[in-house]
Each structure stands twice: as structure tokens, then as C-alpha cells.
């Protein structure tokens, strides 16, 4: 990926409107709290015992992403083969 296909100067990619596998292949755990992406502020983490692993790709709720972690993304959910 490069500037020609979405990368911005601060090394993030325009991902608004993309689907990704956050919550399926990559989670953030802090002691007994969990979030399914680094985009979620710590105050919004939920208890691990209340979390359910996602079953399908999620629509990105951010405009930009650093693409960190083990994620896949695509414009169409059906293009992600997991």
C-alpha cells in the first residue's frame, strides 16, 4: 500500500467504508477488560466475560487506520475469506 492507494502522510490508510476482521483475529486485553480494536478508547473496554468473538467482518467506524495487528480488510465483506 502506498500514497497512490490510500496511505496518508502520517502512515494511516483511508479505511472509511471498509470491512475488517477486528474482533475476529485481533483483540486488545487489559487485565480483565477487552476491546476489539485499538480505535476504542480504554474507557469503552468491556469485561472479558461479557465479550463475544465476532463471527463476521465489521464495517470500519474510523476514517483512517494504521492497520496494526492481525487484520484483513476489504471494501466488500464477502471479499474477506476467513
KELUM-134868 format. One record per residue (C-alpha): residue in three letters; x, y, z. Coordinates in pm, 1 decimal. Layout:
REM KELUM-134868
REC;residu;px;py;pz
REC;Ala;X;Y;Z
...
***
This chain:
REM KELUM-134868
REC;residu;px;py;pz
REC;Unk;0.0;0.0;0.0
REC;Unk;123.0;347.8;-72.7
REC;Unk;14.6;708.8;-120.3
REC;Unk;-145.2;618.0;-451.8
REC;Unk;-393.3;376.2;-297.4
REC;Unk;-490.1;533.5;29.1
REC;Unk;-193.1;585.8;259.6
REC;Unk;-175.6;926.9;420.9
REC;Unk;136.2;1114.6;527.2
REC;Unk;103.5;1001.2;890.1
REC;Unk;119.2;632.6;784.6
REC;Unk;-250.6;568.8;821.3
REC;Unk;-483.5;444.7;549.9
REC;Unk;-825.1;570.9;448.7
REC;Unk;-1045.5;287.7;568.4
REC;Unk;-1384.8;453.5;598.7
REC;Unk;-1631.6;223.9;423.3
REC;Unk;-1404.8;-82.4;450.9
REC;Unk;-1478.1;-401.6;641.0
REC;Unk;-1215.0;-560.8;864.3
REC;Unk;-1166.2;-864.1;1084.4
REC;Unk;-1125.5;-670.5;1409.8
REC;Unk;-1280.7;-868.1;1690.5
REC;Unk;-1221.3;-1190.9;1497.6
REC;Unk;-844.1;-1209.0;1457.8
REC;Unk;-715.2;-937.4;1688.9
REC;Unk;-819.2;-815.9;2034.0
REC;Unk;-682.3;-580.5;2298.4
REC;Unk;-683.0;-719.8;2653.7
REC;Unk;-602.4;-513.0;2960.8
REC;Unk;-611.0;-729.3;3274.8
REC;Unk;-981.7;-825.0;3276.0
REC;Unk;-1111.7;-581.1;3014.2
REC;Unk;-1122.6;-620.0;2635.3
REC;Unk;-1170.5;-421.5;2314.8
REC;Unk;-1185.4;-547.5;1958.0
REC;Unk;-965.0;-272.5;1816.5
REC;Unk;-706.5;-15.3;1911.5
REC;Unk;-954.1;250.1;1792.0
REC;Unk;-1165.4;203.4;2102.5
REC;Unk;-1078.4;430.0;2397.1
REC;Unk;-985.2;243.6;2714.4
REC;Unk;-1290.0;385.8;2893.7
REC;Unk;-1508.8;188.8;2649.4
REC;Unk;-1344.2;-153.9;2703.6
REC;Unk;-1582.8;-417.4;2837.9
REC;Unk;-1527.1;-703.6;3084.9
REC;Unk;-1380.5;-1012.3;2916.0
REC;Unk;-1662.2;-1233.1;3047.5
REC;Unk;-1914.4;-1014.3;2857.0
REC;Unk;-1726.2;-1019.8;2524.9
REC;Unk;-1827.4;-1241.5;2233.8
REC;Unk;-1587.7;-1310.6;1946.5
REC;Unk;-1720.0;-1155.8;1624.2
REC;Unk;-1843.3;-1402.2;1362.1
REC;Unk;-1808.6;-1180.5;1054.7
REC;Unk;-1609.1;-877.3;939.7
REC;Unk;-1713.8;-543.8;1085.8
REC;Unk;-1765.4;-216.8;899.9
REC;Unk;-1486.8;23.1;999.2
REC;Unk;-1613.6;311.3;1209.5
REC;Unk;-1297.6;519.0;1166.4
REC;Unk;-1184.8;733.2;871.3
REC;Unk;-822.1;617.9;899.7
REC;Unk;-640.2;310.4;1031.6
REC;Unk;-275.7;225.5;1094.8
REC;Unk;-353.6;-138.0;1002.5
REC;Unk;-176.2;-268.0;1309.6
REC;Unk;-234.6;-618.8;1432.4
REC;Unk;-354.3;-928.3;1255.6
REC;Unk;-642.5;-793.4;1046.4
REC;Unk;-774.8;-827.6;695.4
REC;Unk;-981.8;-561.7;525.4
REC;Unk;-1178.9;-512.4;204.7
REC;Unk;-1444.7;-284.2;59.5
REC;Unk;-1694.2;-571.4;48.8
REC;Unk;-1747.5;-803.3;345.1
REC;Unk;-1780.8;-1104.1;116.3
REC;Unk;-1428.6;-1043.5;-20.1
REC;Unk;-1273.7;-1132.4;317.1
REC;Unk;-1219.6;-1506.7;335.7
REC;Unk;-1164.8;-1602.2;697.0
***
